[in-house]
């Protein structure tokens, strides 16, 4: 589905930079039903993606409705190795998320925005639990940054979400090693993107 590379990403890793974030769909009893994930591409990457699908923006800077529907349909065909970008743990244990659903495609100020749901099967009680979502792609080809304030949907009064942004260190040996890789090389370290993830911490019932 995604054949992305950005001409303005001169460093070997990452190649594509995406803003966005994660919202939490809860029931009234502090039970997590789904995550809503947002990806917001920069203007250049937006044009690149549209061009790869033989589409362009109208004079008003949006997609025609026919193109928007067609692009939504094409991008809903998630690849088998889809990484997800939203990695959920509860009390230190990884939680599996359902395959993406409900994809919505919009152009916001000249930038392509994707939103989609990752459900939990079954829903997960969160009262007094330590909940973390790390926002990253495992190979670090994509660099995801949380720029959207997390929303707690349906039960916001009893839960608090806090964003902790990754702070790069120019002396980090792993970052230095990644910078030396060519565009054709990939990191040998498994799940390397987790080292550079922005994270959301959610607490309910306190």
C-alpha positions, 0 to 999 in steps of 0.5 A, a space after each residue: 500500500 505505502 511506497 513512501 520515500 521523501 526527497 527532503 529526508 536526507 538522513 538515512 533513517 528515518 525517511 518519512 516524518 508523520 505527525 499525529 497521535 492516539 485517542 482512547 475510546 472508553 466505556 463509562 466503566 473505564 473499559 478501553 474499547 479502541 484506539 483512534 490513531 491519527 497520521 498527518 503527513 507533511 505537504 511534500 509527502 502528501 503530494 508524493 502520495 497523491 501523485 503515486 495514485 494519479 491524484 492531485 488537489 483541486 484549486 481549493 486545496 482539497 481532494 475531489 470527493 470521488 478521489 477521496 473515496 477512491 483513496 480511502 478504499 485503496 489505503 484501506 488495503 493494509 499491507 501484511 507487515 503493517 506495523 500500526 504505529 500505536 503500541 499498547 501496554 497495560 501494566 507492562 504487558 503488550 496488548 494485541 490490537 485488532 486490524 485497522 478499521 474505519 479509515 477516514 482520509 481528509 486533506 487538512 491545510 494541504 496535508 493528508 490526514 489518515 484516521 483509523 481505529 484499532 479495536 480491543 477484543 475483548 475490551 480491557 478494564 483500565 481502572 488503576 492500571 498503568 497504560 502506555 501507548 508508544 507511537 512508533 514504527 519498528 524499523 524507524 523508516 517512519 518517524 512518528 511524533 505526537 503533535 495531537 493532544 490525546 482525547 479520552 472519549 466517553 469517560 474523560 472526567 475519570 481518566 488523564 492522558 499525559 504525553 512524554 516526548 522523546 528527547 534526542 541526544 546528539 551523543 546517542 551511539 544508536 542515533 549516530 549508527 543509524 545516521 551512517 546507514 545508506 538509504 538501502 540499509 536497514 538497522 540490525 537492531 530489532 524494534 529499533 523505532 521503540 528507542 525513539 518513541 513519543 509515549 502517552 501514559 493514561 491513568 483512570 480511576 484515581 
